[in-house]
Amino acid sequence: MFRTDTGSRKNTSHIISKCTSLILLFSTLFILGLTGAPISAQAAEKSLSRINNTNISYETIPKLGIVNHDAVAIVIGNKNYKKIGKGVPDVKYAHNDADVITTFLIRSLGFREGNIITLKDALFSELVAHFGNTINAKGKVYNLVREGKSDLFIFYSGHGAPSLDSGQGFLLPVDADPEAIGFTGYALDTFYRNIEKIPARTTTVMIDACFSGDSSAGSIIQDASSIALKLTDVAPPQKTMTLLTAAGLSEIASWDHDTKTGLFTRHFIEGIGGKADKNSYGNGDGAVSLKELSKYLDGEVAYSARALYQRSQHPQVRGESDIFMAMWKAKLKDERRRVEEARKKERAKANHSADEVYIPPSF
């Protein structure tokens, strides 16, 4: 059936050798086509440690071992606008921003995955369902929060835009009509006022969007110059709330092509991951305060936007400057010790005995 003479064996060997060479060649070309360079085992392992489609590694976001059982978050990433056909450009990295922030909430702040609402490409009806409207503020987020117990974190990455009539800012759901923003966008004023009514223990709102009418991908409002648009700032929320937004009123929120995220989101993650506590930004005490984070964002985002795109971008931060946005293990131990000592003294004073057995709290 098969000839086994010497000539045949030589031919067979030659064919196998040729096939092997071709396989190796095509494999190499395939890898080069995907990445531009051969992939080492170390590089492959590194790519697996990145958060989904970003170039941000899990190691950038410290896993602190905190459990915040009652904490609630809603994370919105609005990317795909073009498919609606209203001439609004896509927000290239909005889904990536949402994935990075979700990872941060779980790893660094101890949010439970089941307590995080994720909306990608949110419609107008979904924003109303979750945040309410001018008549009723009790949307889904309101109903998830435990009064006085839940820490609430709200994140939005996507387009914002001003109304052509009033100049007031609106969040843009992916089905919004930029020529009728007053009817199809979600008003920032309503957004903030309804969040104020949610009885959370603490509230943090982070918005990686701008409201100038322009974007990194081009104009949102067609046939209208951003210079001619009337821009009206929204009054800051009255309730104690930590509010972080990506840019000033007339500025553009830039992208970071290196990490494949928003520029603001990138530097927020790196700052709160420890960089805001170092060098000229912080005091190196193992925690990042809002004051330190604000200083870091203003310095790093402004520099990057200027260096990369020759434009201004200045994040806006409002809230109590001395609150801690993140604490590392050493700082947590110090804080735990301080709380334990304070409670021990309170109990000793109440019972007139310093010998009372004390069970320390769990963090």
N, C-alpha and C positions, 0 to 999 in steps of 0.2 A: 504493500500500500504506500509506504514512504521509503524512498531510496536512502540508504545510509552510507553511501560511499564517501570517500574523503572529500571529493569535489563538492558534493552536496552539503557536507558539514561545513565546509569553508564558506559556501554561499549563504547558508543559513546564518552563520555567525556574522557575516558581513551585513546581512539584512537586519538582524537584531541590533547590531551596533548602530546602524543608520537610524533605525526607529527610535532607539534610546536617545540619540543625539537630537533628533527632531522634537521629541517630547520635551527634553530639557530646554531646547531653544524656544518652543512655543510657550512653555511655562514661564520662562524668564521674560519673554515679550509681553505676556499677559500681565505679569506683576508690574513691569515697567509702565505698561499702558495705564494701569490703575493709579500708580503712585509716583511715577517718574523715576523710581530708584528701586533696586532690590530690597526686599523686606527681610530684615534679620529677625531671629526669634525674639530678641529683646524689644525690637520695634513693634512686633506683632502683639507681644504681651502688653506693651504700653498702650497700644490702640484700644485694647479691650478695657483698659482702666478709664477711658474717657466716657463722659456722660453723653450717651446717645450720639447725636450727630455733631457734637461740639468738639472743640479742642481743649476743653477744660477737664482736668482729671479729677477723679474722686478725692485724691489726696489734697487738692486745693481746698476742699470743704471738710473740715475736721469732724470726725465722729466723736462727740463729747459724752455719749452715754447718758444723756438727759432724757427723761420721760415726762412729757407735758400732756397728760392724759386728756384734759378737757380743751386743749387748744384747737382752734378751728381756722382753716384757711380756704381761700378761693384763689385759684391761679388761672389767669386768662392769657392765652396766646393767640392773637388774631393775625394770621399770616396771609391767607388766601382771599384776596379781595378781587383780583382780576376776573375770576370765573363768573362773578355776578354781572359783569359787563357794564359797570358804571364809570369806567375809566380811572378807577382808583388803583394805584400800583400795589403790589404785594409788599408785605413786611417780611423780608427774606428770613430773618432769624427769630421770629416771634415764638415759634414752637420750641426752639432751642432754649430761649430765655425761660419759658415756662418749665421745661424739664430741669434746668439748672436750679431755679428757685425752689422747685419741689424737692429736689435732692438736698438743698440747704436746709429746708424746713425739717426734713426727717432726720438728717444726720447731725445737724448742729443745734437745732432748737427742740428736738424731741417730739415733733408733731407726729401723730399716728396717721398712717397712710389713709385709713378709712375716714379720717376727719378732714381730708383735703379734697375740695371740689376742684376738678380740672376741666376747664372749658377751652377747647381749641376751635378757632373760627366761630366764635359766639355770634349768634343772631341777636337782633334787637329784642325779640321776645324773650330770649334767654337772660339778657341783662335785666330786663324788667322782672322776670320771674325770680331772680336771685337777689336783686337789690330793691325791688319795689318801684313805685312811681310817686308822683306828687300827691296822690290821694292816699295811698297805703304804703308805708315804709316796711311792712313786715313781710319781706320776701324770704326765700329759702335760707339765706345766710343768717338772717335775724333768728329764725326758728331753730337753727343748729346750735346757737350760742347758749351756754349756761350762764345765767345772770351772775355777774360778779366773780365767776370762776374761769371763764374761757379767755385765753389770749387770742386775739383775732389778727390774722395777717391777710392782707388783700394785695394781690399783684396783678398788674395789667401791662401787657406788651402788645402794641398794635398801633393803629393810627389814632390820632386825635385831630380835631380841626375846629376852626371857628365858624360860627354862623355868619352867613353873608349879611344878614340884617343887623344883628345885635353885637357881633364880635365875641360873644360868649363861647367858652370852650365846650366841646362835646367829645365823648369817647365814640369811636366809630365801630359799630358792629360790622361784620363783613357784608351784610346786606344793605348797608346805608347808601343813600343817594346824596352825594356831596352837594348837589344843587338844592337839596331840601333837608339840610342837616337838622334844622329846627324840629322836623317831624320824624326823621328816621335815625337821628343820632341820640345818644344817651347823655343828657346834660350833666356836666361836671357839678353844677350847683346841686342838682337832685342827688347825685352820687354821694357828695360829701354830707349833705343834710341827712340823708337816710342812714348813712353809716354812723353818724352822731347818735342816732336813736337806738342803735344796737347796744344792749347792756353788757358789753364785754368788760373784762377786768382791765385789759390794755388793748389798744388798737393801733396797728401799723399799716399804712397804705403806701405802696410803692408803684410808681407809674413810669414805665420806660416808653414814653411817647412824647410828642410835642404838639403844640396847638397853634402853630404859625400858619398852617395851610400848605406848608412845604414838607418834604421828607427826604430821606437819603435816596429814595428811588424816583424822586420827581414830585411835581405838584399834585396835590390831592384835589384841589378845586381847579378845574379846567377853565381856561379863558379868563383867569383872574390873577392879577399880580399880587404876591404876598405883601408887597409894599403898600398896596392900596387897601388891604383888608384892615378893618377896624378890630383891634384885639382888646378884649376886656378881661382883666384878671378876675378870678373868682375869689371872693373874700375867704380868708382862712377859716377853717372850722373852729367853732367856739369851744367845743369840748376838747379836753386834753387828748391829743392824737399825734402820733408820729407820722409825718408825711414827707415822703421823698419822691421828687419828680426829676426827670432826666435833664431838663433844659429850662432856660428862661422863656419868658412869654413869646418872644419873636425869634427864638433860636430853633435849630433843627436837632433832633435826637439822632446821633450818628450810629453807624454800625461798626463792629470790630471784626474784620474779615479774618484776622489771625485766630481768634477763638470761636468764630462763627456765632457770635451773640451780639446783643446791643452793647455799645461802648459803656453805657451806664451800668448795665447788668454785670458786665465783666468786672468793672472796678468796684462795684458794690460787693461782689463775692470775694474778690481778692482783699479788699479792705477789711471786711468783717471776718475774713479768714485769718487775720493777724497783722496785715501790713499797716492798717490804720493805727495800730498800737506801737509802731516802731518809728525810728528815725525822728524827723522833725514833726511828725503828725501826732504821736501819742507819747504816753509816759512809761510804756513798757511794763505795766502792772499786771498783765495777763488778761486784760479785758478791753473791749472796745466800747467806748461811750459814744453817744450820738454826736457830741462835740468833736471827738476825734474822727469819727466816720465822715462827718460833714467837711472837715478840713481836708481829709484825704481825697474825697470825691471832687471837691472844688479844685484841688491841685492837679490830680491825675487825669480826670476827665477833660478839664479845660486844656491841659497840655496836649493830650492825645488828639483831641479834635483839631487843635491848632496845627499840630505837627503833621497829621495825616490828611486833613481836608482843608486847611487854611480857613477855618471858620471858628466862631465862638460857640461854646457850649458850657453853660454853668448850671450844674444841678442845684435844685432848690430843696432845702431841708428845713423842716419846721418841727418843733417839739421841745421837750425838756432836755437841755443839753447834757445833763449829768446822768441820764438813764443809761443802763448798760444794754447794748444791742447784742453782745455775745460775751461769754466768759469761758476761759480755758480751764483745764482741770485744776491747775494750781490755784487759780483765783477762786474756783468753785469750792475748793477745800477751805480756803481762807474765809469765804463767805459763810460756808456751813459752820465753821468753828465760831464765827462771830454770832450767828443766829443761835447756835446751841448755848453759848455762854450767856447771851441775853435772856434766853428762855429759862435757863437754869437759875439765873438771878431773880427773875420774876416769880418762879415757883418757890424758891427759897424764901423770898420776901413774903409771899402769900401764906406760906405754911410755917413761917418763923423757924425754919430749920434748914441748915445748909447741908444736912446729911441725907436729904431726900434722894431716892433712886431716880435717875433721869434717863428716859429713853430718847436718844437723839432722833431728829426727823430724818426721813429718807428723801434724797434728792434724785 
